[in-house]
């Protein structure tokens, strides 16, 4: 998935055309900013994984690295989110209703993608081979989206695959009156690229999801081989020298097996050569520390849809486990854990396949990379210690400072006297010397107020809630999930509300604060959807309370997406990254907020650890138990401990149960489970340290000079978190890839149009 965001501004910035374009439109009576808002966000991804991939594409192009992205051209995004009566409502996100001006339809790039059927063994010059005879075939057609680099003539490509039928309809069936049957095959084919993340709680949903993963992986492998073989000098022995494939999580894992199948069955290369090619070509990025999030597929489903691939999976697994048994001859438990095949029920562990089939495996933050070595994949780390490494995530400063916060960018460039920082973010460190400069702080605040006013207007237009820029803007926007602990945030808001409501003295010294929430819950994730309902119910009560309404507000920002984030993030003064330690792989929104001068309240989880190392713990608000302590808490609960809530938090739960925020009986089971030994994400255990950190936030905010100093230092020390740095590390340590600049255009018009061999 690739969560690109709007492309017009990014294209103008990277080609250094924004100012002349703005001036030209102004002459015609148009505002460029209004034109930007007409563009629809491409619905090609969801959340941090897709946004990270989009940042990587920008950095690859900017650094002159020849690399393409491959994915699916979804007709519908995950969904558009509306909030009705406090509930999330999902509506189709048909982002292509008016077409996509940024794509190039490539009718000349099409590949047949086989599915189902059976395998047949045959002899070929004394060698036993296997032929796959599929029952169904669809066509993958390419659509290309150009990815221009910043301040370079290089332009890379994002190639997306659309699924098409092999024929429009069955004319014979049509003439017999079977009109549905005549188009059934076409509809089955088109479903594959219809929806991002179809609900996979049903068998048919799982089948469609696996079809999607195989469809785009197979098309991509065919395309890579075609491009490789275009050069007559290329031989299979130098395939891995010319091709590097990075698996962005396990979704394209089947590509490993597909490349084996193509090389063995179609090009008839010997097994040993194929395995060397495959393991030298692929590398795998893991994006989770949650074992339940590691992708598994039913053996029966793979056998039905991809019979030849299941045979190859068994073969690779057998050869691998023989090596494991040789290394650990009396360790049957280790062999079972490392097998691709989980028994009872029989499932294929795609992460195990990725590790064995790749030459490098990386996590996406230092803590995450240690956790996958010591916990998630400890057996594999023992077996392949040199495969594992870390590549801390990053975000592109072109979009996440220069594009979304032009006022801050102008202030930074004016103070530094150059714009080189846009491509070399480490240069922002020069700002640190000005962190206590009163005049500079004043200008810094003016920029923040401008961005807050922009969000005030957006909230009025989209939520019909009145707020002012005089509130502290406290933001938590991300996918709704129990481990991200939006629930702890709203419970603290209730705690704060009760204090203000019942103690007039508290109101006299309180910092006015509006707490913003935003993010989508997966359609089948009911606890996440209940959390959204609770947030909105609490907001409805608090926002209309005359005693506290001038001091505390709650706003749920609907349909969180890239274009909305570009308004929200620059306006934030405090951002919450409060996941349970050991659950967030990295996070990238923390980096975006940091780059825009928002202070972080957070746990030592994911990339928060490295942000604290860069900016200094004293410039963020740290709370919560570490990974080891969290494990201890969970063991205590497993042993029957239940008295961990505490009276102040228990009061908050009681107010919900009593109906203070309306009828929330649907939440009682979830909350009761947390209170009675089921607090897996340690919300109650961390709550009181969270209160301490929030009180520290209020104290520092009342000293605006100190707050602004910390804000400036956050930006100044954020250079490490540019995706340019991340991509350089991938290129040097995993891909062995050197920059290849595109030659500058020549000045002679005749030479510009001349064809070259």
C-alpha positions in Angstrom: 0.0 0.0 0.0 1.1 3.6 -0.7 -0.7 6.4 1.2 0.5 9.1 -1.1 -1.6 12.1 -0.2 -2.4 14.8 -2.6 0.2 15.0 -5.4 -0.1 18.4 -7.0 1.7 20.4 -4.3 4.4 17.8 -3.9 5.0 17.8 -7.6 5.3 21.6 -7.7 7.6 21.7 -4.7 9.9 19.0 -6.0 10.2 20.5 -9.4 10.7 24.0 -7.9 7.6 25.4 -9.7 5.4 26.3 -6.8 6.1 30.0 -6.8 5.8 30.7 -10.6 2.7 28.5 -10.7 1.2 30.4 -7.8 2.0 33.7 -9.5 0.6 32.6 -12.8 -2.7 31.4 -11.2 -2.9 34.7 -9.3 -2.8 36.6 -12.6 -5.7 34.5 -13.7 -7.7 35.2 -10.5 -7.2 31.9 -8.7 -5.6 31.0 -5.5 -3.2 28.0 -5.6 -4.1 27.0 -2.0 -7.8 26.6 -3.1 -6.8 24.6 -6.2 -4.8 22.2 -3.9 -8.0 21.4 -1.9 -9.8 20.3 -5.0 -7.6 17.3 -5.3 -8.8 14.0 -3.8 -6.5 11.9 -1.7 -5.6 8.7 -3.6 -7.1 5.9 -1.5 -4.2 3.5 -2.0 -3.1 2.9 1.6 -4.1 3.1 5.3 -2.0 4.3 8.2 1.7 4.3 9.0 2.7 1.5 6.7 1.4 3.1 3.5 2.5 6.6 4.5 6.1 5.3 5.2 6.2 3.7 1.8 5.1 7.1 0.2 7.9 8.9 2.1 10.4 6.3 0.9 9.4 6.9 -2.7 10.0 10.6 -2.3 13.4 10.0 -0.7 14.5 7.5 -3.4 13.7 9.9 -6.2 15.3 12.8 -4.3 18.5 10.8 -3.7 18.8 9.8 -7.4 18.4 6.1 -6.5 16.8 4.0 -9.3 14.0 2.3 -7.6 10.3 1.7 -8.2 7.3 1.0 -6.0 4.8 -1.7 -6.9 1.3 -2.1 -5.5 -2.4 -2.3 -6.5 -4.5 0.3 -8.1 -7.5 0.0 -5.7 -10.8 1.4 -7.0 -12.0 1.9 -3.4 -9.9 2.9 -0.3 -10.4 1.3 3.0 -13.5 3.6 3.7 -14.5 7.2 4.3 -15.3 7.7 8.0 -18.3 9.7 9.1 -19.3 10.2 12.8 -23.1 9.9 13.4 -24.5 9.9 16.9 -20.9 9.3 18.1 -20.5 6.1 16.1 -18.1 5.5 13.2 -20.0 5.0 10.0 -18.1 3.5 7.0 -18.9 4.7 3.5 -17.2 3.7 0.2 -14.2 5.8 -0.8 -14.4 5.8 -4.6 -11.5 8.1 -5.1 -11.5 7.5 -8.9 -14.9 9.0 -9.6 -13.4 11.9 -11.5 -10.4 10.0 -12.7 -6.7 10.3 -11.6 -4.8 13.0 -13.6 -1.5 11.8 -12.2 -1.5 8.2 -13.6 -0.5 6.9 -17.0 -2.5 4.0 -18.2 -0.1 1.4 -19.7 -2.1 -0.8 -21.9 1.2 -2.1 -23.4 2.2 -3.6 -20.0 -0.1 -6.5 -19.2 0.5 -9.9 -17.8 -1.7 -13.0 -17.4 -2.0 -14.1 -13.7 -3.0 -17.8 -13.3 -5.0 -19.1 -10.3 -6.5 -22.4 -9.0 -6.2 -25.6 -11.1 -3.8 -28.4 -10.6 -0.2 -29.4 -11.1 1.1 -32.1 -13.4 4.5 -33.8 -13.3 6.4 -34.6 -16.5 9.9 -35.5 -17.7 12.0 -33.1 -19.6 15.3 -34.5 -20.9 15.6 -36.8 -17.9 14.6 -34.2 -15.4 11.3 -34.4 -13.5 9.5 -31.1 -13.8 6.1 -29.7 -12.7 3.6 -27.8 -14.9 0.8 -25.7 -13.3 -2.5 -26.0 -15.2 -4.6 -23.2 -13.9 -8.4 -23.1 -14.0 -8.7 -19.3 -14.1 -6.6 -16.4 -15.4 -6.9 -12.7 -14.9 -4.8 -9.9 -16.5 -2.7 -7.4 -14.6 -2.5 -4.1 -16.4 0.0 -1.4 -15.3 -0.8 2.2 -14.3 2.2 4.4 -13.6 2.4 7.4 -11.3 5.6 9.5 -11.7 7.5 10.3 -8.5 9.6 13.4 -9.0 12.6 14.0 -6.7 13.3 17.3 -5.0 15.9 19.5 -6.7 16.9 16.8 -9.2 15.9 15.8 -12.7 15.4 12.3 -11.5 11.8 10.9 -11.6 11.0 7.4 -10.4 7.9 5.4 -10.8 5.1 3.9 -8.8 3.6 1.1 -10.8 0.1 -0.1 -9.7 -1.7 -3.1 -11.1 -5.3 -3.2 -12.1 -7.0 -6.6 -12.4 -8.8 -7.2 -15.7 -10.6 -10.1 -17.3 -9.1 -12.1 -20.1 -12.3 -11.3 -22.1 -15.0 -8.8 -21.5 -17.9 -11.3 -21.5 -19.0 -14.7 -22.7 -20.9 -13.9 -25.9 -22.3 -17.5 -26.1 -23.8 -17.4 -22.6 -25.1 -13.9 -23.4 -27.0 -15.1 -26.4 -28.6 -17.9 -24.4 -30.1 -15.3 -22.0 -27.6 -16.0 -19.2 -26.7 -12.4 -18.8 -25.2 -12.7 -15.3 -23.1 -15.8 -16.3 -21.8 -13.9 -19.3 -20.1 -11.3 -17.2 -19.4 -13.4 -14.1 -15.7 -14.0 -15.0 -15.2 -10.3 -15.6 -16.6 -9.4 -12.2 -14.5 -12.0 -10.4 -11.4 -10.5 -12.0 -12.3 -6.9 -11.2 -13.0 -7.7 -7.6 -9.3 -8.3 -7.0 -8.3 -4.7 -7.3 -11.6 -3.2 -6.1 -11.1 -2.7 -2.3 -8.1 -2.0 0.0 -8.2 -4.6 2.8 -11.4 -6.5 2.2 -12.9 -7.7 5.5 -11.3 -11.1 6.0 -13.5 -12.5 8.7 -15.2 -14.7 6.2 -13.7 -17.5 4.0 -14.5 -15.5 0.8 -12.8 -12.4 2.3 -9.7 -14.4 3.1 -9.6 -15.8 -0.4 -10.0 -12.4 -2.0 -7.2 -11.0 0.3 -4.8 -13.8 -0.7 -5.8 -13.3 -4.4 -4.8 -9.6 -4.0 -1.4 -10.5 -2.5 -0.6 -13.1 -5.2 -2.0 -10.9 -8.0 0.3 -8.0 -7.4 3.3 -10.1 -6.4 3.1 -12.2 -9.5 2.6 -9.2 -11.8 5.6 -7.5 -10.2 7.9 -10.5 -10.5 6.9 -10.8 -14.2 7.6 -7.1 -14.8 11.0 -7.2 -13.0 12.1 -10.2 -15.0 10.9 -8.6 -18.3 12.9 -5.4 -17.5 15.9 -7.4 -16.5 16.0 -9.5 -19.7 15.6 -6.4 -21.9 19.4 -6.0 -21.5 21.1 -8.7 -23.6 24.2 -8.6 -21.4 22.2 -9.7 -18.4 22.5 -13.4 -17.3 20.8 -15.2 -14.5 24.0 -15.2 -12.6 24.0 -11.4 -12.2 20.2 -11.1 -11.5 20.8 -10.3 -7.8 23.4 -7.7 -8.7 20.9 -5.8 -10.8 17.7 -6.5 -8.8 16.9 -5.9 -5.1 13.4 -6.5 -3.8 12.3 -5.1 -0.4 9.3 -6.8 1.1 7.4 -4.1 3.1 5.9 -6.4 5.7 4.6 -9.9 4.9 1.8 -8.9 2.4 4.0 -9.6 -0.6 5.8 -12.7 0.9 4.3 -15.0 -1.7 6.6 -13.2 -4.2 9.5 -15.3 -2.9 7.7 -18.5 -3.9 6.6 -17.0 -7.2 10.1 -16.1 -8.2 11.2 -19.7 -7.4 8.3 -21.1 -9.4 9.0 -18.9 -12.4 12.7 -19.7 -12.5 12.3 -23.4 -11.8 9.2 -24.2 -13.9 9.3 -21.6 -16.7 13.1 -20.9 -17.1 14.1 -24.4 -16.0 17.0 -23.3 -13.9 18.6 -25.7 -11.4 17.3 -25.5 -7.8 20.6 -24.6 -6.2 21.1 -21.6 -8.6 17.5 -20.5 -8.0 17.7 -20.6 -4.3 21.0 -18.5 -4.4 19.3 -15.9 -6.7 16.2 -15.7 -4.5 17.9 -15.3 -1.2 20.4 -12.8 -2.6 17.5 -10.7 -4.1 14.9 -10.4 -1.3 15.1 -8.5 1.9 12.3 -8.2 4.5 11.1 -5.4 6.7 9.1 -6.4 9.7 6.6 -3.8 11.0 5.0 -5.3 14.1 6.0 -6.7 17.5 2.5 -8.3 18.1 2.7 -12.0 17.4 -1.0 -12.1 16.4 -0.4 -9.5 13.7 2.1 -11.8 11.8 0.3 -13.0 8.7 -0.7 -16.6 8.4 -2.7 -18.4 5.6 -4.6 -21.6 5.7 -2.8 -24.5 4.0 -6.1 -25.5 2.4 -6.7 -22.1 1.0 -3.2 -21.8 -0.5 -3.5 -25.3 -1.9 -6.8 -24.4 -3.6 -5.8 -21.1 -5.0 -2.0 -21.6 -5.6 -1.4 -25.4 -5.8 2.1 -25.2 -7.2 3.1 -22.6 -4.6 2.0 -24.8 -1.8 4.2 -27.6 -3.2 7.2 -25.2 -3.3 6.5 -24.0 0.3 6.6 -27.6 1.5 9.9 -28.2 -0.4 11.6 -25.0 0.9 10.4 -25.8 4.4 11.7 -29.3 4.3 15.1 -28.3 3.1 15.3 -25.5 5.7 14.2 -27.7 8.6 16.8 -30.3 7.7 19.5 -27.6 8.4 17.8 -26.7 11.6 17.8 -30.4 12.7 21.5 -30.6 11.8 22.3 -27.6 14.0 19.9 -28.5 16.8 19.6 -32.4 16.6 17.6 -32.8 19.8 15.3 -29.8 19.8 12.0 -30.7 18.3 10.3 -27.7 19.9 12.6 -25.3 18.0 12.0 -27.2 14.8 8.2 -26.8 15.2 8.5 -23.0 16.0 10.8 -22.4 13.0 8.7 -24.4 10.5 6.7 -22.5 7.9 3.8 -24.8 8.8 1.8 -24.3 11.9 0.0 -27.5 13.0 -3.6 -27.7 14.2 -4.9 -25.8 12.3 -2.5 -26.1 9.4 -1.4 -22.5 8.5 1.6 -21.1 6.6 3.6 -18.6 8.7 4.5 -16.0 6.1 7.0 -14.2 8.4 9.0 -17.4 8.7 9.0 -17.7 5.0 10.2 -14.1 4.6 13.1 -14.6 7.0 14.4 -17.8 5.4 13.9 -16.4 1.8 15.7 -13.1 2.4 19.3 -12.1 2.9 18.5 -9.3 5.4 15.7 -8.7 8.0 15.2 -5.4 9.6 13.0 -3.8 12.3 12.0 -0.1 12.0 13.3 1.3 15.3 16.1 0.4 17.6 13.9 -1.0 20.3 11.7 -2.8 17.8 14.7 -4.4 16.2 16.0 -5.7 19.6 12.5 -7.0 20.4 12.3 -9.0 17.2 15.7 -10.5 17.9 15.1 -11.3 21.5 11.4 -12.2 21.5 9.5 -12.4 18.2 12.1 -14.1 16.1 14.6 -15.3 18.7 15.0 -18.8 17.1 15.7 -17.2 13.7 18.2 -14.7 15.2 20.1 -17.6 16.9 20.2 -19.3 13.5 20.9 -16.3 11.3 22.5 -13.7 13.6 24.0 -11.7 10.7 20.7 -11.3 8.8 19.1 -9.0 11.4 19.6 -5.2 11.5 17.8 -2.0 12.3 16.6 0.7 10.0 14.8 3.4 12.0 11.9 4.9 10.0 11.8 8.5 8.8 9.5 10.9 7.0 10.1 13.2 4.1 10.6 16.9 5.1 9.5 18.0 1.7 5.9 17.1 2.6 5.9 17.2 6.4 7.6 20.6 6.9 8.2 22.4 3.6 4.8 21.5 2.1 2.4 21.4 5.0 4.0 24.3 7.0 5.3 26.9 4.6 5.3 29.6 7.4 7.6 27.6 9.6 9.8 26.7 6.6 10.2 30.4 5.7 11.1 31.2 9.3 13.7 28.4 9.4 15.2 29.3 6.0 15.3 33.0 7.0 17.1 32.2 10.3 19.6 29.7 8.7 20.1 31.8 5.6 19.6 28.9 3.2 17.2 26.1 2.1 19.7 23.2 2.1 18.1 21.8 5.2 15.2 20.6 3.0 17.5 18.0 1.6 19.9 17.7 4.5 17.7 17.8 7.6 20.6 17.5 10.0 21.3 21.2 9.2 18.3 22.1 11.4 20.6 21.7 14.4 21.8 25.2 13.7 18.5 26.4 15.2 19.3 25.1 18.6 21.6 28.2 19.2 18.4 30.4 18.8 16.1 28.4 21.1 16.2 31.0 23.9 16.2 34.0 21.5 13.2 36.1 22.6 12.6 37.7 19.2 12.9 34.3 17.4 10.5 32.7 19.9 8.0 35.5 19.2 8.1 34.7 15.5 7.9 31.0 16.3 4.7 31.5 18.2 3.2 33.7 15.5 3.7 30.8 13.0 2.0 28.3 15.5 -0.9 30.7 16.0 -1.5 30.9 12.2 -1.6 27.1 12.0 -3.9 26.9 15.0 -6.3 29.3 13.4 -6.3 27.2 10.2 -7.3 24.2 12.3 -9.9 26.2 14.2 -11.6 27.0 10.9 -11.4 23.3 9.8 -13.0 22.1 13.0 -15.9 24.6 12.7 -16.5 23.6 9.0 -16.2 19.9 9.6 -17.3 19.3 13.2 -19.4 22.4 13.9 -17.5 22.9 17.2 -16.3 26.3 18.3 -12.8 26.5 19.7 -10.3 29.3 19.9 -6.5 29.5 19.4 -6.2 30.3 23.1 -6.6 26.6 24.1 -3.6 24.4 24.2 -3.9 22.0 21.2 -3.4 18.5 22.4 -3.6 15.9 19.6 -3.7 12.1 19.3 -4.3 11.1 15.6 -3.6 7.6 14.5 -5.3 4.3 13.8 -7.6 3.4 16.6 -6.2 0.3 18.4 -6.1 -0.9 22.0 -2.3 -0.9 22.1 -2.2 2.8 21.0 -4.3 3.5 24.1 -6.7 6.2 22.9 -8.9 4.8 25.7 -6.3 5.9 28.4 -6.3 9.4 26.9 -10.1 9.8 27.1 -10.1 8.3 30.6 -7.7 11.0 31.6 -9.9 13.7 30.0 -12.8 12.4 32.2 -10.5 12.5 35.2 -9.5 16.1 34.4 -13.2 17.0 33.8 -14.3 15.7 37.2 -11.6 17.7 38.9 -12.6 20.9 37.2 -16.3 20.3 37.6 -16.1 19.6 41.3 -13.4 22.0 42.4 -13.8 25.7 41.5 -10.3 26.3 42.8 -8.9 24.0 40.1 -10.6 26.1 37.4 -8.7 29.3 38.5 -5.3 27.8 37.6 -6.2 25.4 34.8 -4.6 25.6 31.4 -7.4 25.7 28.8 -7.0 22.6 26.6 -8.7 21.0 23.7 -8.0 17.3 23.1 -8.2 16.2 19.5 -8.7 12.6 18.6 -8.6 11.2 15.0 -8.3 7.9 13.3 -10.2 5.0 11.8 -11.1 1.8 13.4 -11.1 -1.4 11.2 -14.7 -2.3 10.4 -14.6 -5.5 12.3 -12.6 -4.2 15.3 -15.5 -3.6 17.8 -13.5 -2.5 20.8 -11.8 0.2 18.7 -15.3 1.3 17.5 -16.6 1.4 21.1 -13.7 3.7 22.0 -14.7 6.1 19.3 -18.2 6.1 20.7 -16.9 6.8 24.2 -14.7 9.7 23.0 -17.7 11.4 21.3 -20.1 10.8 24.2 -17.6 12.3 26.6 -17.1 15.2 24.2 -20.8 15.9 23.9 -21.0 16.2 27.7 -17.9 18.2 28.3 -18.2 20.6 25.4 -21.7 21.7 26.6 -20.9 22.1 30.3 -21.0 25.8 31.1 -18.8 25.2 34.2 -15.9 23.7 32.2 -16.5 24.5 28.5 -14.1 27.4 28.5 -11.3 25.2 29.9 -11.8 21.8 28.4 -13.0 20.6 25.0 -12.9 17.2 23.2 -13.0 17.1 19.4 -13.1 14.0 17.2 -11.6 14.8 13.8 -13.5 12.6 11.2 -11.9 10.8 8.3 -8.3 11.2 9.3 -6.1 11.1 6.1 -3.0 12.7 4.7 -4.5 16.0 3.6 -6.2 16.4 7.0 -2.9 15.5 8.8 -1.3 18.4 6.9 -3.6 20.8 8.7 -3.7 19.1 12.1 0.0 18.3 12.6 1.4 21.9 12.2 -1.2 23.2 14.6 -0.5 20.8 17.4 1.4 22.0 20.5 1.3 18.6 22.4 1.1 15.2 20.6 0.3 11.9 22.3 2.3 8.7 21.5 1.3 6.6 24.5 1.4 3.0 23.3 2.2 0.3 25.8 5.9 -0.3 25.9 6.8 -3.1 23.5 3.8 -2.8 21.2 4.6 0.0 18.7 7.2 -1.0 16.1 8.2 2.6 15.4 5.5 5.1 14.7 6.2 8.0 12.2 3.6 10.5 13.3 5.7 11.2 16.3 8.5 12.4 13.9 6.1 14.6 12.0 4.8 16.3 15.1 8.4 16.8 16.4 9.5 18.4 13.1 6.6 20.9 13.4 7.4 22.0 17.0 4.9 19.9 18.9 6.1 18.5 22.2 5.6 14.8 22.8 4.0 13.1 25.8 4.8 9.4 25.4 6.1 6.1 26.6 9.5 4.7 25.9 8.2 2.7 22.9 9.0 2.5 19.2 10.8 5.5 17.8 10.0 7.6 20.9 13.1 6.1 22.4 15.3 7.5 19.7 13.5 10.8 19.6 14.3 11.2 23.3 17.9 10.4 22.6 18.1 13.1 19.9 16.1 15.9 21.5 16.7 15.1 25.2 14.2 13.5 27.6 13.9 16.9 29.3 12.3 18.2 26.1 9.4 15.7 26.1 7.1 14.3 28.7 8.0 10.7 29.4 5.9 8.3 31.5 5.0 4.6 31.8 6.6 1.3 32.5 9.3 -0.2 30.3 9.0 -3.5 28.4 10.4 -5.6 31.2 8.0 -4.1 33.8 5.1 -4.5 31.4 5.9 -8.2 31.2 5.9 -8.4 35.0 2.5 -6.6 35.2 1.0 -9.2 32.8 2.4 -12.1 34.8 0.8 -10.7 37.9 -2.5 -10.5 36.2 -2.1 -14.1 34.9 -1.5 -15.1 38.5 -4.9 -13.5 39.5 -4.0 -10.0 40.5 -7.0 -7.6 40.1 -6.5 -4.8 42.6 -4.5 -2.6 40.2 -7.0 0.1 39.3 -6.7 2.6 42.1 -9.5 4.8 43.5 -9.1 7.8 41.2 -9.3 5.7 38.0 -12.0 3.6 39.5 -14.1 6.7 40.0 -13.7 7.5 36.3 -15.0 4.0 35.4 -17.9 4.3 37.8 -19.0 7.6 36.2 -19.1 5.8 32.8 -21.0 2.9 34.3 -23.5 5.2 36.0 -24.4 6.9 32.7 -22.9 10.3 33.3 -21.9 10.4 29.6 -25.1 8.8 28.3 -26.1 5.2 27.8 -22.8 3.4 27.1 -23.9 0.0 28.2 -22.3 -1.5 25.1 -18.9 -0.6 26.6 -19.4 -2.1 30.0 -18.1 -5.6 29.1 -14.9 -4.1 27.6 -14.3 -1.9 30.6 -15.2 -4.6 33.1 -12.7 -6.9 31.4 -9.9 -4.3 31.9 -10.8 -3.9 35.5 -10.9 -7.7 36.3 -7.5 -9.0 35.2 -7.8 -8.3 31.5 -5.7 -5.1 31.3 -3.4 -6.6 28.7 -2.2 -3.2 27.5 -1.6 -2.0 31.1 -3.8 1.1 30.8 -4.5 1.1 34.6 -1.0 0.3 35.5 0.4 3.3 33.6 -2.5 5.7 34.4 -1.1 7.4 37.5 2.3 8.1 35.9 0.3 9.5 32.9 -1.4 11.9 35.3 2.0 13.0 36.6 3.3 13.7 33.1 0.1 15.6 32.1 0.5 17.8 35.2 4.0 18.5 34.1 2.7 19.5 30.7 0.4 22.1 32.3 3.2 23.5 34.4 5.6 23.9 31.5 2.9 25.3 29.3 2.3 28.1 31.8 5.9 29.2 31.3 5.6 30.0 27.6 9.3 30.9 27.2 10.3 27.5 28.4 7.7 25.8 26.2 8.8 27.6 23.1 12.5 26.7 23.8 11.6 23.1 24.0 9.5 23.4 20.8 12.4 24.9 18.9 14.8 22.2 20.2 12.3 19.5 19.0 12.6 20.9 15.5 16.3 21.6 15.6 17.2 18.0 16.7 14.8 16.2 14.4 17.3 15.7 11.5 17.8 12.0 12.2 14.2 11.3 11.3 14.3 12.3 7.7 13.4 9.4 5.4 16.5 10.4 3.3 18.7 9.1 6.1 16.7 5.9 6.3 16.9 5.2 2.6 20.6 5.9 2.5 21.0 3.2 5.1 18.8 0.7 3.1 20.8 1.5 0.0 24.2 1.1 1.7 23.5 -1.8 4.0 20.9 -4.0 2.2 20.6 -3.1 -1.5 24.2 -2.2 -2.4 22.7 0.6 -4.4 24.5 3.8 -5.7 22.9 7.0 -6.8 22.4 7.3 -10.5 21.7 11.0 -11.4 19.7 11.7 -14.5 21.7 13.9 -16.9 20.6 17.5 -17.0 18.6 18.6 -20.1 20.8 20.1 -22.8 20.2 23.6 -23.9 20.0 22.8 -27.7 16.3 22.2 -28.5 17.3 19.8 -31.4 19.3 17.6 -29.0 16.5 17.5 -26.5 14.3 15.6 -29.0 16.9 13.5 -30.6 16.6 9.7 -30.1 19.5 7.8 -28.7 20.1 4.1 -29.2 
